[in-house]
Each structure stands twice: as structure tokens, then as C-alpha cells.
């Protein structure tokens, strides 16, 4: 079976390697960089910046405490160059892994895509099954002068840290870049059309704003009227500085929308098997607009590949763990259960441990909050702000999926030292269920 995959990001690469290992003849088409947005512009770039600014903030604290005598300074150009070197090295590893699995990688843009073939660099690639994993790009709203705004795609091209930065958006991208540039020295405003971080619990959101974005000014329910190269004009007045657009994503479907069905927002419509309305064509990743995280994209790619190869697999979006990359990771998950009178909330400050020990002195050790139904022991929500949250929350999601209740954690023994407060709360809840 001949399978062609368009897009070498997490979804496309996952699909390509899975299909090749299942015996298919696989061609992966990538117009620029294997690894996609996650590696070259998104998640990994954020990680690179965040590690530097966390070290910088800690060094300032230690210098004030007299623990170290040297006051550090940052070189933005060197940070950018370092991030590019690291992501470039990771890309080489990904290319090697992909080719070793039996996938042919073709570099170039798919100029023609129809129900029989994909044309790249003047060469035709016919297929039995096609997987579209073309990703998404920043959405630019119809605001006068919006072309003057930066997006995450421009961050590594900046020559210096902007003195003033106005970020238009209210979600993950807005919060993460606001934290980075504020720590680097920018005076940052976040301008939200509605509510900031509305997917978070109000108490968790308040902690984020007060303790993790404390030098950032958050403006909610603001209308942006115009953007220039030097300022931004809003319903709250004029603000000087560069503008950064983080108002969502738009799928890259221009070359395929004639052969598959797309929804009102332009995303490709798929079923639980990641199959489009055309039985020979599948889609996965940001182009289908489900949950825009790398682990979800990888899983979607794997599901698409298995079904394309005749092996039944379905995609489950129940209990997807998510997170924000700030000084502490902010991780969370929510079930689809409606709040009941038996639901009980418990919370606890983060523990002193790796990555938070010295923050005990200023009370900024994180926060964990759980919600559970006391009647049946069902865990309904979990929020964790700690250095360990990215590890504990996904495992908790898996345990909830497998039917674990609060009572099952009565004899749980955690590792120590740890900043993870989730299991302390589960021990507490176990007594009441």
C-alpha cells in the first residue's frame, strides 16, 4: 500500500513512522522543517526561553540574598542562536529516526493535491491513502494595521528585547510569551477581547496572574481598534510599543479544501478514525482543530495511520491533560461531568522541593486544587502549579480513565522529595469517600 503524508510535524511524522512499521510504502512531504511548529516555533522554543528566564529570575533572587555575588545579564541574540542550534540538532535526530523507520522524506511544498496524487517539485506521488497533517498558522484578525503585529513566528528574528510589548490574545500563547518577555525586561500588556485564560479555574487563574505574571498587566474585555508599528489603539486608550498577535490559529487547508470537507472555521472534518468524507483521505493534528497540543497530534497521526493501513483505531478526547509553560508549569484536566451537590473542592500550597525550595521564603511554592464527588469518589478536576505537574497530571488522567477513585489512593506512596501535592489531596479525599 502506498501512503503519502503531507506535513512533517508531530502528527505527520507519527503517522508516517506508524504506517511504515505496519508495512506500508510511505512518503512524507515536508515543505520546510521536520518537527513542525512545535519544534521550530512553538513548544520547544518556549522551553528554551523559559529555562533561560527561570535561571535569570533565580539568579536575581540568589544575588539579593547574598548567596551569589555576580549579577547576571542576558544576551537576546545568544539566546536565539542557542535555541536554533538545539532545535536544529533535534531536527537531525527526528529525520534520522523517521528514515530509519522506512519513511521516504521529500522536501518541498505540495503544489497540487487531488484525489489520486500529490505533486512536489514537479514530481508526482500517487497514493492509495493520503494523510493531511499540514498544521495551522497564526490567525490575524481583521484589525486595521494588524500586519504590523508580530506573531510567534517572528520571535527568533527579533534583534533585541522590546521595551514595551502589547500582546493581543487571552490563551496559552499569550500567557507564555508574556511571561518570557516580562522576565527578559519588556513592559508587557495582555489585551483580551473577553476573559483571560478562561479555561482555568478562577482561583488558579488568580494565582497565575498574581504570582507567575506579576509584572504583566492583564486587560480584559478590551477592543483593539488599530495597530501601528509603534503603538496599539484600544477601547481603553493608546499603548506604546510593539504588538504581538496571539489571537488563535487558522488551519492550512488551502491546497486540500477542494478534496475534503471543511467546517465553518476552515478545519478539516474527520470522524473518530481521523477519516475525512473521502474514505481514502485522513487528517490529523492542528489542521483538524481538536485539541492543539503535540501529544494529541501524535495520537491523531497514529490513529490515522492505523486506519489507513486497515487496523481499527479510534481517537478519544476524554480527559486530555493540558498545561502552560511559565516559571512553574500550570497543568490541568477536567472531566465532562456536570458539577453536582456532592462535588467537593480541596486545595493546598505547593511543597518545598526541587525547583521550589528557595521560594518558600516568599510564599510562591505553587498551588494544587482537586475536585471530587464525595458520594462516588470520582475525581472531576485537577489543577497543579508545580515543577512536577507535567508528570503527575497525565498519569492521574490515565488512572481516572481506568476507573480509579479517591479511595484507591489511600495507600499510595509518592516519591520524595517532590513538589507534587496531588497525592496529598487524594489521601485527604480518600478519607471522605
N, C-alpha and C positions, 0 to 999 in steps of 0.2 A: 504494500500500500504506500502510495506517495502522499506525504503530508507536507504542506507549505505553511509556515508560520510567519506572520508579519509582525515584527516588534521584538526586540531583544531585551526588554525589561524583565522584571520578576515573573510576570505571567507568561510571557512568550518563551523565556528560557526554561521555565519549569515545564511548560507544555512540550517543548522540543526534546528535552532530555528524557522525559517520561515516555513519549512516543517512540523515541529511538530505542530505549531499553525494552519496549514492547515489540520491537522488530520492524517498525515502520522505516521507510526511507524518508528522512526528514531534512528539509531545507529551512533554515532560519534566516529571514531577511531583516537586516537592521541598517537604518539609514545613517546612523552616526556612532553611538557608543553602546556596546553591550553592557548591560546593567541598568540602562534606562534612567528615568528621572530620580529614582530612589538613590542610586549610587552617585550620580554626577551632579545633581541639582537639589535633591531633597534630603531624605533621611540621613545619609552618610555625611553630607555637607553640614547639616545641623549638628550631628555628633561631633564632627571635627571642631567646629566653632565652640560648641558647648563645653568640651573638655578644656579648651584654652581659657574661656572666660571663667569657668569654675575654679581653675587653678589660680587665675588672676585675682578673683574675689577672695579666695582663701589666703593668698599671699598678702593681700592688703590687711586682712584680719590679723594674721600672724605678725605682721610688721608692727601694727598698732599695739599688739600685746607684748612686744619685745622679744618674741620667740625667734624672729629672724631680723637681721639688721638692714638687709637690702630691700629697697623699694623697686619693684619691677615695673617695666613699661612694655607696651605692646607694639608690634610692628605689623600692621594690617597686611601689607604686601607679603610678608613672610608667612603669615597665617594662610593666606590664599594659596601661595606657592606650595606650602606643605600639604594642604588639603588636596590639591591637584596631583601631587606626587603619590599620595596614599591611594586616592581613587583610581589613578592610572595603574598602580600596581595591582589593586584588587581586580580591575577590569581584565588584566592579563591572566589572572588566575581563573576568572569566570570563563574567558574564551577557551583556555586550556581544558577546563572541566567539560565545557559544552562539546568541544570537538572530540575529546576522549570518549564521550558517551555515544559517539557515532553520528553527530549532527554536522551537516554542512552549513557553514556560515557564509552568507553572501552580503557584502557591504554595499549599500546603495538604497535609493528611495524607490518604492513601488510606484511606478508611473502609471501603470494600467492594471486594474484588478477587475476581473469579471468572473463568471460562474465556471470557468474552465482553467484559467491561468492567471499568473501574476507576472508582469513584465518589469525587470530591473536592469538598468544599464543596457537596454536594448536586447536583453536575453529573456526568453520565455521560460517560465517554470510552471509546467502543468501539474495539476494536483487531483487527487481523489477526494481529499478532505483539506479544508482550509481553516486555520485558526487565526482570528484577528485579535492582536494584542497591541494595538497602536497607541494606547495610553491617552493622556489628556494634557492640556496646557492651561496656563492661567486665563481665567475669564476676565475680560476687560469690559466693564460696564459702560453704557453709553453716556459718559460724563464728558462735557467739553474739556479738552486738553488731557484726556486720560492717557494719551500716548506719551505724555511727559513723565508718567509714573514708572518706577522700577517694578520688577517682579522678582521672584526667587531665581529666575534665570539670569538676572543681571548681577547678583551679589558677588560672584567671583570675578567680575570685571571692574568692580569699583577700585579706585586707586587709593582711597583713604576712607576713614570712618566719617560719615556725615555728621555735622554739628547738630543739625535738627532733622528728625525723621518722622513723618506722618504716615502711619500705616492704616490703610483703608481695609477693614475686614474685622471679623469677630470670632474666627475659629482657630484651629490648630496652627496654621501657618502664621497668622497674625501674632498669636501669643508667643510662638517660638522665636521668631525673628525680633520681636520687641524685646524679649529677654536678652538676646545676644547683643543687639546694638546698644541697648541701655547699658549693659555691662562694659561694652567697649568704649563708652563715653558719649554716645548720642543722647540728646534730649528727645524722648520718644512720646508721641501721642498715638493712641489707638482710636480710630474713628469707626464706630459701629452703627450700621443702619438700624439695627434692633438691639438685642441684648448680647453682651459679651459672653462667650463660652456657655451658650445656653444648654449644651448637652451635659454640663456638670451640675451636681447638687449645689444649691445656693451656699451652703456652708463651706464646701470645698472651693468653690469659685472665690469666695471672700478670702480664704486663706491664700490662694494663688495670687490674687491682686495685692494683698497686704504684705505678704512675706516673700514671694518669688518674683513679683513685678513691682516692687515697692517704689522704684524710681520712674515708673511708667504711668502716664496719665491716661485713664480709660474714659472715653466719652461715648455714652450710649444714646441711641435714638437721634443720631445726627445725620443730616442730609449733606452730601458733598455736591456743591454746585459747579465748581470749576477747579482745574488743576493746571498750574503753570510750572515752569522749570525751577521756580524759586519759592513758590508758596502753594497753599491749598485754601480755597474759599468754601466755607461750610455754613450751615444754618446757625452755627454757634460763633461765627466770625472767621477771621483770616488767621492762618498759622503759617509762619515762615518755615522753610526747609524743603528738603527733597520729599517726594511722596512715594510710597511703596504700596502696590496693589496686591491685596490678599483676599479677594472677594469671591473665591471659589474657582472651580475648574470647568473646562469645556472639552468634550471628547474630540479626539482626532478621527473623524469619520468621513472626511471629505471624499476620500477615494473609494469608499466602500458603501456609501449610503444608497447607491442605486441597486445593490445586490442583496442587501439585508434590510430588515425593518428597524427603524429607529423611532424612539419615543419623542415626546414633545420637547424635551430638553436636549435632544440630539444623541442620547446614549443608545447603544445597540441593545435591542430587546432580546433576552435569552430566557430559556427555561432552567429548571434545576440541574439539567445536564450540560448547561452552558451552550446549548444548541440554539441557533437563530431560527428564523422562519424558513430558511433554506436548510434542509436536512444534511447537506454536505459542508455547511459552514458553521463554525463555532466562534465564540468570542470570550475574552477573559480580561480581567484587570480593570484599570481606570476607565477604559472605553465603554464598559457596561454600567458604570456608575452605581455600584452597590455600596460597599464599604471600602473607602480608598486607603487601604493600608497594604503594605508589602506582603505580610503573611496571607491575607485574604487573596491577593492577586496570585500568589504562588499556588494556593489551594485551587483557585478557579482554573488556573492553567493546567494543573494536574488532572482535575475533573474533566476538562475539555479534551485533553489528550486521551484519557482512558476511554471516553465515549466515542471519540473519533476512531479509536482502534477496536471498537466493538466490545469493550468491557464496561459494564454498567457502573456508573458512579453518580452521586448527587452532591450538590453543594448545600451546606447547612449554614445559615446565617444567624442561628440562635446562639446567643451568648458569645459575642465577639469581643475579646479584650482589646482595649484601646489605651493610648497614652499620649501625653505631651512631654516633649523634651525640654525641661527647664533645669534650674540648679538641682532640684530633686525631680526625678521622673514623677509625673502625675498619671497614675494608671487607674482604670475603672472598667466595670462591666455592670450591665443591667439586664435582668430577665424581662420577659414581656408580661409578667404577672401584674395585674392591677393592684394598687395599694388597698389593703384591707384593714379592718379594725384591729386585727391580730398582729399587724406588722410592727416591729419594734426596732428602733434605731439605737446603736451604741457607737461610741467614738472614743479614741484615745490618742494622746500625743505620741509622736514617734519616739522610738527608743534611742538611747545613746549607743552608737556602734560605728561600724565602718562608714565613713563619709559624713557622719553627723556628730561625732563626739564633741568637737570644739564648739558646735552650735548650741550645746546645752546652755552655755553662758548667756546667750541672748534669746533663748527660748524658741529658736527656729529649728526644731528637730523633725518637722513633718506632722502629718495628721492622717489617721486611718479611721474610716467610718463604714460600718456594715449595717445592712437592714435584713431582717429575717422575720418570717412568720412563726410566732411562738407556738401556735397551735399545731402546725405540721412540721416545723423545723426547716422549712425551705428558706434558703439564702436567696434574697431577691436583688440586692445591690451590694456592690463593694467598691470603695474608693480608697486608694492608698497613695499617699505622698511620702515617699521614702526612697532611699537608694536601692532597696530590694524590690520595689513594687513591680518592676517589669518582669521579674522572675515569678513572684508569688501569684500575681493576678491570673496569668494564663493557666497555671496549674489549678488554681481554685475554679476557674471556668470549666476545666475538664472534669474536675471532681463533681461539680454541680450537675453537669451533663450526665455523668454516670450515676446520678441519684443520691449523692452524699447529702446528708442533713447535718444540722448543727450538732446533734447528739453524737455523730460519728467522730467528732474532733475532741471528745472528752479525754482520750488517752494519747492525743497527738503530741509528739516530742519534736520541737523545732531545733534547728541548728543555732549555735551561739558562738560568738556574738553576732547579732543581726539587728538590723533596723526594722525588720518586718513585724508589725504589730497585728497583722490579720489574725494569726492563730491565737493570740492572747484574747482577742474579742470572741473568737469562735469557742474557746474554752469557757468564756463567761456565758455565752448564749446557750451552750450545751446544758448548763445547769437549769435553764428555764424551759427547755423543750422536752 
